[in-house]
Amino acid sequence: MGRNLEHEFSMLVREIRKEYVGNGPKEISTRFIGNWAVSEMKGNLTNVEKFMISSEQGKHMVHEARTKMVKEIYEKPEVVAKFESLIGAKVLRLFSDINIDEDIAMTVFVFDQSVDLRAK
Protein backbone atom coordinates (compact mmCIF):
# COMPACT_ATOMS: atom_id res chain seq x y z
CA MET A 1 0.00 0.00 0.00
CA GLY A 2 2.85 2.43 0.83
CA ARG A 3 4.44 2.27 -2.59
CA ASN A 4 1.02 2.79 -4.17
CA LEU A 5 0.45 6.03 -2.22
CA GLU A 6 3.96 7.22 -3.06
CA HIS A 7 3.23 6.46 -6.72
CA GLU A 8 -0.10 8.32 -6.56
CA PHE A 9 1.65 11.28 -4.95
CA SER A 10 4.30 11.27 -7.70
CA MET A 11 1.63 11.16 -10.39
CA LEU A 12 -0.15 14.13 -8.78
CA VAL A 13 3.12 16.10 -8.74
CA ARG A 14 3.64 15.25 -12.43
CA GLU A 15 0.05 16.21 -13.32
CA ILE A 16 0.33 19.58 -11.58
CA ARG A 17 3.74 20.35 -13.08
CA LYS A 18 2.45 19.45 -16.53
CA GLU A 19 -0.63 21.63 -16.08
CA TYR A 20 1.20 24.71 -14.81
CA VAL A 21 4.67 24.42 -16.40
CA GLY A 22 3.75 22.80 -19.69
CA ASN A 23 5.66 19.59 -19.18
CA GLY A 24 6.18 17.23 -16.31
CA PRO A 25 9.39 15.55 -15.22
CA LYS A 26 10.47 12.47 -17.17
CA GLU A 27 11.21 10.54 -13.96
CA ILE A 28 9.80 11.12 -10.50
CA SER A 29 10.01 9.26 -7.23
CA THR A 30 8.51 10.15 -3.87
CA ARG A 31 9.39 8.87 -0.41
CA PHE A 32 7.52 9.52 2.82
CA ILE A 33 9.65 10.25 5.88
CA GLY A 34 7.84 11.30 9.05
CA ASN A 35 5.71 14.29 8.12
CA TRP A 36 7.65 14.92 4.89
CA ALA A 37 6.93 13.83 1.35
CA VAL A 38 10.16 14.14 -0.66
CA SER A 39 9.81 14.13 -4.45
CA GLU A 40 12.87 13.85 -6.69
CA MET A 41 12.31 14.73 -10.33
CA LYS A 42 14.63 14.18 -13.29
CA GLY A 43 14.19 15.56 -16.79
CA ASN A 44 12.40 18.79 -15.91
CA LEU A 45 13.77 21.32 -18.37
CA THR A 46 12.01 22.29 -21.58
CA ASN A 47 13.94 22.53 -24.87
CA VAL A 48 13.94 26.33 -24.59
CA GLU A 49 15.35 26.15 -21.05
CA LYS A 50 18.05 23.71 -22.21
CA PHE A 51 19.06 26.23 -24.86
CA MET A 52 19.04 29.08 -22.33
CA ILE A 53 21.35 27.34 -19.86
CA SER A 54 24.26 27.43 -22.29
CA SER A 55 25.25 30.70 -20.61
CA GLU A 56 25.73 31.53 -16.92
CA GLN A 57 23.11 34.28 -17.18
CA GLY A 58 20.68 31.79 -18.71
CA LYS A 59 21.35 29.26 -15.92
CA HIS A 60 20.62 31.92 -13.32
CA MET A 61 17.41 33.00 -15.09
CA VAL A 62 16.11 29.44 -15.47
CA HIS A 63 16.98 28.52 -11.87
CA GLU A 64 15.31 31.63 -10.48
CA ALA A 65 12.22 31.26 -12.66
CA ARG A 66 11.82 27.54 -11.93
CA THR A 67 12.29 27.93 -8.19
CA LYS A 68 9.94 30.90 -7.87
CA MET A 69 7.33 29.46 -10.22
CA VAL A 70 7.16 26.10 -8.45
CA LYS A 71 6.68 27.76 -5.08
CA GLU A 72 3.89 29.92 -6.51
CA ILE A 73 2.15 26.87 -8.00
CA TYR A 74 2.06 25.16 -4.61
CA GLU A 75 0.59 28.26 -2.95
CA LYS A 76 -2.60 27.92 -5.00
CA PRO A 77 -5.45 26.70 -2.76
CA GLU A 78 -6.78 24.31 -5.42
CA VAL A 79 -3.34 22.67 -5.75
CA VAL A 80 -2.82 22.38 -1.99
CA ALA A 81 -6.29 20.85 -1.64
CA LYS A 82 -5.38 18.02 -4.05
CA PHE A 83 -2.37 17.01 -1.93
CA GLU A 84 -4.25 17.35 1.34
CA SER A 85 -7.10 15.22 -0.02
CA LEU A 86 -4.75 12.49 -1.21
CA ILE A 87 -2.70 12.37 2.00
CA GLY A 88 -5.38 13.26 4.56
CA ALA A 89 -3.14 15.84 6.23
CA LYS A 90 -2.63 19.59 5.98
CA VAL A 91 0.31 21.01 3.99
CA LEU A 92 2.27 23.32 6.30
CA ARG A 93 5.08 24.39 3.98
CA LEU A 94 7.09 23.46 0.95
CA PHE A 95 10.77 23.58 0.01
CA SER A 96 11.87 23.30 -3.60
CA ASP A 97 15.07 23.62 -5.62
CA ILE A 98 16.49 22.51 -8.94
CA ASN A 99 20.02 21.64 -10.02
CA ILE A 100 20.10 23.10 -13.52
CA ASP A 101 23.32 21.33 -14.60
CA GLU A 102 21.97 17.88 -13.69
CA ASP A 103 18.30 18.67 -14.46
CA ILE A 104 17.21 17.28 -11.11
CA ALA A 105 14.62 18.98 -8.90
CA MET A 106 13.67 18.20 -5.31
CA THR A 107 10.50 19.26 -3.56
CA VAL A 108 9.84 18.59 0.10
CA PHE A 109 6.23 18.86 1.28
CA VAL A 110 5.83 19.28 5.03
CA PHE A 111 2.52 18.05 6.44
CA ASP A 112 0.96 18.65 9.87
CA GLN A 113 1.16 14.96 10.78
CA SER A 114 3.11 11.89 9.82
CA VAL A 115 2.57 10.70 6.27
CA ASP A 116 5.02 7.87 6.87
CA LEU A 117 2.33 5.87 8.72
CA ARG A 118 -0.03 6.13 5.75
CA ALA A 119 2.61 4.46 3.60
CA LYS A 120 2.62 1.23 5.62
N, C-alpha and C positions, 0 to 999 in steps of 0.2 A: 504494500500500500504506500509506503514512504516514497519509493522511487516514482510511483505513479503521480503523487502530488507534486514532487519536484519537477517531473516532466510537464504536468499541467501548468505549473508556475512558469517554467521556461517558455512554453508555448504562448502564454499570456504576455510575457515580456516581448517575445518576437512579434506578436500581433500588434501590440501597442507601438513598438518601434516602427514597424512597417507602416502603420496608419499615420503616424506623425512625422516620421523622418523620410519615408518613401521607400525604404528597404529595411529589411530586418537582418540581423546577423546570420552568417552562414552556419555557424556552430554556436550552440548555447548549452551551458550546463548550470544547474542550480543545486546548491546544497543548503540544508537547514542546519543551523548551529545555534542552540539556545533560542533567543528571540530574534535572530538574524536569518534572513534569506540572502545568500550570496550567489549572484549570477555572474558567470564569466562568459563573455561573448567574443567570438573570433569572426573576422570577416565583416566588419561593420562599415567600412568606408565605401562611398560611392565612387564611380569612375572619375567624376569631377574632383572629388576630394583627393583621390590618388594623384591626379595631375597637379593639384595645388601644393601638395606636400613635397614637391621637388625642390622647394626653396624653404629656408628657415622661416621667413615671414609667412609663407603658406602653412607650414606646420603649426605655427603659433595661432594663426587665424582658425584653422580647422579644429585644433584642440580646444580653443576658447569657445567656439561656436558649439561644438559637440557637447562639451561639459555643461555649458549654460542651458542649451536647448533641452538636454535630457532632464536636468533638474526642473525646468519649467513644465515639461510634460507631466512629470510625476507630482506636480502641485495641483493639477487639474482634479477637481472633486470627482468627476466621472471616472477618471483613471484610478484614483485611490480606491474608490468604491469597488472596482473590479477585483483588486488585490485583497481587500478586506473581506469581500464576499467569499472568495476562493479559500482563504486561510482561516477565516473566522476570528480574526484579531485586527486591532486597529494599527494602522501605519503611523509610527511616531516621527520618523525621519528617514532620510535617504542620503547615501553617500555614493558618488559616482565619479569615475575618471576613465580616461582612455589613453593608452600608449599608442601614439600615432605611428611610430616606426614599426611596431609589431602588429598593429591593427587588432589590439586586444582591449576590450573594455570590461570594467568590473563595476557592478552596482550592488550595494549592500542596502537592503531594506531592513529597517529596525521596527519590530512590532512591539505592542504593549504586553505581550505574553509569549511564552515559549511556542515556537512553531516546530521545534525539534520533536516534541511529543506527538504532534499530528502526523509526523513522517513514519512513525513506528507501526 
